[in-house]
Amino acid sequence: NQCFECLAIGYSMTPPTIDSHKEDLVIHADETLTITFVGDHPVAAEGAGTPASVHVQRRGVNILECPGEPGRPYCKTLVLTGAKGNDTGYYRCYYRDVKAVIDGTTAATLYVFVRGERSVFYTERQMDACTHPVMIPMLLEDEGMVWDSKRGWSIPRQTLDSRPFLIGIYCEATRQGRHYRSTLYLVQSTGSQVYDFKLYPEDSVELFVEEALTLNCTATVEFNTLVEFQWSYPGKQVCTVGIVHKRNSLSRFTEAVSILTIQSVNVTDTGTYTCSAISVDKKMDLETQVIVYEKPFINLDYRSGPVVEATSGQKSFKLLVNVSAYPRPDIQWYKGDKLISRRPEFNRMRLHQHYNLEIRDVHPEDAGNYTVLLKNTASPLERRLTITLIINVPPQIHEKEIATPSNPYSRGSRQTLICTGYGLPAPNITWQWRAWSPCGLNSTQRRSDSVSDCQNWQDLDSQNTVNKIENIETSVEVVDGRQKVVSRLVIQNASVSVMYKCTANNTVGKDQKLIYFYVTTIPEGFSVELGPSEEPLEQEEVSLSCIADNYTYEQLTWYRLDPQALQDERGKPLELDCRSVHLYADRLDGQLTYQEQSNSWVLEMTIASITLQDEGNYVCEVQNRRSREKHCLRKYISVQALEAPWYRHNPANQTLNISESLLMECDVMGTPSPHLSWFKDNQPLHQMSGLQLQDANRTLSIQRVREEDAGLYTCTACNQRGCADSSAAVTVLGSSDRANLEIMILIGTGVIAVFFWALLILIFCNVNPADIKTGYLSIIMDPGEVPLGEQFEYLPYDSSQWEISMDKLQLGKVLGHGAFGKVIEASIFGISQNNSLDTVAVKMLKEGACASDHKALMSELKILIHIGNHLNVVNLLGACTKPSAPLMVVVEYCKYGNLSNYLRAKREFFLPYRVRTPLTIEDLICYSFQVARGMEFLASRKCIHRDLAARNILLSENNVVKICDFGLARDIYKDPDYVRKGSARLPLKWMAPESIFDKVYTSQSDVWSFGVLLWEIFSLGASPYPGVQIDEDFCKRLKDGTRMRAPETASPEIYGIMLACWQGEPRERPPFQALVDILGDLLQDDRLPDNQTDSGMVLASEEFEMIQHKHRGAKYV
């Protein structure tokens, strides 16, 4: 039936046909009327009367089956004997199984006129209450009435309603001089519309014995509408039930109410209670369940057993229990012996109405025993149940660096490859190998998973590998605070280039790591660079540069290897010798240039428009100046094929109710990544209030849809290869009245919440500060505890020692300002011992700053008091903290501003030689030494800076530098040094990898930042990582070992200190005490070698030889 209805409404159908090809049929009275209907589907017939009238049910009428026609098998014949005048009217045939009756599509009609009756008037055989215009077949002439020879006179409903005195109408006619009068039609206007029908309470009812039960059945109806109520309930024959009926006339409608009451219920009253409302032409039923209990009870049981398992990374997991209780008990969930509450440690856990506990974003630390406790306030009933939750963690391989073709291994050396896996249960780690060669993937596959697509892997054992394996050791060790499985593959003699793969498996997943084990005889000393990216796009201009130290190498030459040179006829890897590489390769031309700054030669080969045929192995050959030995370095160019946008999944049509959320995704692929745009009904969409475009426009979401949000949504994706689009229709059901009501409720709730929040703030603001205890100072001094900035409320503030009167301060110009605060130059009298007028810097909040900003500045004041004074730290002089005045922190004034701006301004005055000029190399080392001393002092006070950079170093008189933190006076939303990561803006260029990825800040992370500060000092204020886009790829490259090159003015010893500070493992970085000693030695060394023409210092220390050895395989930008 639904299919037929769909066809009728949305598509054309062939209507039934009638054997009479005329629209009108005239017969004489007492004749027999025969009509045959034929159709494609089962048909039915209607008799005389207006269209869509009642089915044929009268005397002398028969509906007979008949044979159909070819292709139209369904047939009905209507036979009417002894036709009378009242049989005049429409006869209709329609498809029986189609609800929509439409002439010309699903139905056909024939008008029949019976001639020969003496009476003029043909009356309806059935009088019905009509809500549509009244149709009376009669001959009448009157103004305002509409005449139809087949239908008669039409009298609109409003005409009757406008004449309340009208109780009946009749018609008169004259034919052949004779007068006729029709039957009198009585007019009665009654209502039949039922607007709403509800049974209260709407949910099931639970009661104790002898309590009262009241059920309210309410129908909202049109005026003058008759409603009859009927109740059905258990024990109807024996139970005494009170039922009251009443009507309430409201301004625009009428409420009909029926109330059922049982004063004292019993257990036998349990069951289904049904209320029926009967109107003119409809009957509506509503029911509810009533449950009567004799006494309170609690039943608690497992839903899935006492032990359940979840997987780390699940968006949501629920601990389910079966509960049956009355009255509703109080519920508490415990993890171990801790009550799960609104504390931050439980902010991912949520208690549901049906007693279940939901854990969102499942983490491994969520594992443990969970206990649910139910208590009944009406009786001393108590039930508890304990569920053990096991969190399974898919394996993860945590190595930070994986060898690539550009990082070779020395032939003949002993190498150890490490694969560290973590997972629950503990993973099993296996090793495999294959011959050295690319996997033969196209660009799309290579991006997705090159490990799984590489074929011909062999299990690793001592018999079938080309490099002799000494052993494979597997152990369980504590790494980064976790027990992890560590597998070490020890290669006794590296001789042939191959590929290794380690795989970590457990019951919930696996992880793999691919290691390109490239073996070469080439010693370190030259490098190969590919630009603008490691995987260039097709048709992109590519530059391949071979860089060799001029002191060691000469005769730079580019070759392209024949792919057949990588393996012999049997497919085994060949051992290529640099002396014979020209036998398997074609020589390429390049442009040779000399770089005086780095004393190196660069042979650059440019491919103007690279193609897929250019993909392959390229070899740079150099010759040792002394030994005349040839050395080679190979670079594999992987070209990404351009690919037009294509949709992995098209958006689906959606039907939503008012106020529901809409989420549409544009799952499109292409190379390069296509640019996405959204359109609604061919009009472009942009992000606005209520409409969010996220993930580079891949996701479109509307939080609360409205009627106007319905339409056709189109996602268009374009790149260099073309455009593609996909559309989906959104249908919004319901009325906007409900949405407006919800909005009003939300606004009212928000206003009430703001009122109570303001009330709480007033209460806390009136708490006496003296009530705050300060007896926890020892916690701050204990290393490894909560950072100092989070414990400021426990630090004391002695107003008698530090408070400064506002009368002594004379504010001057603004030195700096940010989004929430500013620093002002000021003059103060009497702060020094000689009672002179001194210049100071004042930190204060801007107008409109919130309570959290006031709290931050107050915490900085207390931290400065706790840290104490030091020559190389901006020291606290006093503060204004009285409630009647703005909060001010008074610190030392540094007349030359921050070190970054000062160095940039002095670039033209810098000389690298030991000549007394406005700025010398000794000055730069002196600045570095002083910062190291200041940071050594802060570290000794258990203080972590977290934003150490040249912009936070101030220069005072006599070349004294002081560490500060003017974060309050800098607008990080406009400062390009602060990059958005998630919801925060961070100085990523200065941050250590563990701070970026794990949000771990320690004194060793400050050492990393000190290394970047050294680079800023010796580049004379340049911005770190010049020319590098600071994004997620930058963070990954930093984690993989990419480091900055040495600045022009930095000696090898200074650059060695930078590299030591940039060690990937925090424990391998030197502490600030060691940095003070090293820089102090450099500062005291006044000798320069006679043959040295630059500013490099000589450091007779084996430490830097070790540092340089560690970084010989590093990548630089």
Sequence and secondary structure as in RCSB ss.txt:
>XXXX:A:sequence
NQCFECLAIGYSMTPPTIDSHKEDLVIHADETLTITFVGDHPVAAEGAGTPASVHVQRRGVNILECPGEPGRPYC
KTLVLTGAKGNDTGYYRCYYRDVKAVIDGTTAATLYVFVRGERSVFYTERQMDACTHPVMIPMLLEDEGMVWDSK
RGWSIPRQTLDSRPFLIGIYCEATRQGRHYRSTLYLVQSTGSQVYDFKLYPEDSVELFVEEALTLNCTATVEFNT
LVEFQWSYPGKQVCTVGIVHKRNSLSRFTEAVSILTIQSVNVTDTGTYTCSAISVDKKMDLETQVIVYEKPFINL
DYRSGPVVEATSGQKSFKLLVNVSAYPRPDIQWYKGDKLISRRPEFNRMRLHQHYNLEIRDVHPEDAGNYTVLLK
NTASPLERRLTITLIINVPPQIHEKEIATPSNPYSRGSRQTLICTGYGLPAPNITWQWRAWSPCGLNSTQRRSDS
VSDCQNWQDLDSQNTVNKIENIETSVEVVDGRQKVVSRLVIQNASVSVMYKCTANNTVGKDQKLIYFYVTTIPEG
FSVELGPSEEPLEQEEVSLSCIADNYTYEQLTWYRLDPQALQDERGKPLELDCRSVHLYADRLDGQLTYQEQSNS
WVLEMTIASITLQDEGNYVCEVQNRRSREKHCLRKYISVQALEAPWYRHNPANQTLNISESLLMECDVMGTPSPH
LSWFKDNQPLHQMSGLQLQDANRTLSIQRVREEDAGLYTCTACNQRGCADSSAAVTVLGSSDRANLEIMILIGTG
VIAVFFWALLILIFCNVNPADIKTGYLSIIMDPGEVPLGEQFEYLPYDSSQWEISMDKLQLGKVLGHGAFGKVIE
ASIFGISQNNSLDTVAVKMLKEGACASDHKALMSELKILIHIGNHLNVVNLLGACTKPSAPLMVVVEYCKYGNLS
NYLRAKREFFLPYRVRTPLTIEDLICYSFQVARGMEFLASRKCIHRDLAARNILLSENNVVKICDFGLARDIYKD
PDYVRKGSARLPLKWMAPESIFDKVYTSQSDVWSFGVLLWEIFSLGASPYPGVQIDEDFCKRLKDGTRMRAPETA
SPEIYGIMLACWQGEPRERPPFQALVDILGDLLQDDRLPDNQTDSGMVLASEEFEMIQHKHRGAKYV
>XXXX:A:secstr
 HHHHHHHHHS     EES  SSEEEEETT  EEEEEEESS EEEE SSSTT  B  STTEEEEE   BTTB EE
EEEEE S  GGG EEEEEEETT S   BTTTEEEEEEEEE  S S    SS    SS EEE      TT EEETT
TEEEE HHHHHT TT  EE  EEEETTEEEE   EE       EEEEEEES S EEEETT  EEEEEEEEE TT 
  EEEEE TTTTT   EEEEEEEE SSSEEEEEEEEESS  GGG EEEEEEEE SS EEEEEEEEEEESS EEEE
EESS SEEEEETT SEEEE EEEEEES  EEEEEETTEE  SSGGGTTEEE TTS EEEES  GGG EEEEEEEE
 TTSS EEEEEEEEEEEEEEEE  S    TTS EETT  EEEEEEEEEES  EEEEEEEESS     HHHHHHHH
HHH    EE  TTT SSEEEEEEEEEEEETTEEEEEEEEEEEE  S EEEEEEEEETTEEEEEEEEE EES  SS
EEEEEES SS BTT  EEEEEEEETTTEEEEEEEEE GGGGB TTS B    GGGGGGGEEEE  EEEEETTTTE
EEEEEEESS  GGG EEEEEEEEETTT  EEEEEEEE  B  EEEEEEE    EEEETT  EEEE EEEEES  E
EEEEETTEE   BTTEEEETTTTEEEESS  GGG EEEEEEEEETTEEEEEEEEEEEES HHHHHHHHHHHHHHH
HHHHHHHHHHHHHHHTS GGGS  TTHHHHHSTTSS GGG GGGS   HHHHB  GGGEEEEEEEEE SSEEEEE
EEEES STT  EEEEEEEEE TT  HHHHHHHHHHHHHHHHH   TTB  EEEEE  TTS  EEEEE  TT BHH
HHHHHTGGGB SSSS  SB HHHHHHHHHHHHHHHHHHHHTT   S  SGGGEEE GGG EEE   GGGS TTT 
TTSEEETTEEE GGG  HHHHHH    HHHHHHHHHHHHHHHHTTS  SSTT   SHHHHHHHHTTEE    TT 
 HHHHHHHHHHT SSGGGS  HHHHHHHHHHHHH     TT  S       HHHHHHHHHTTT EE 
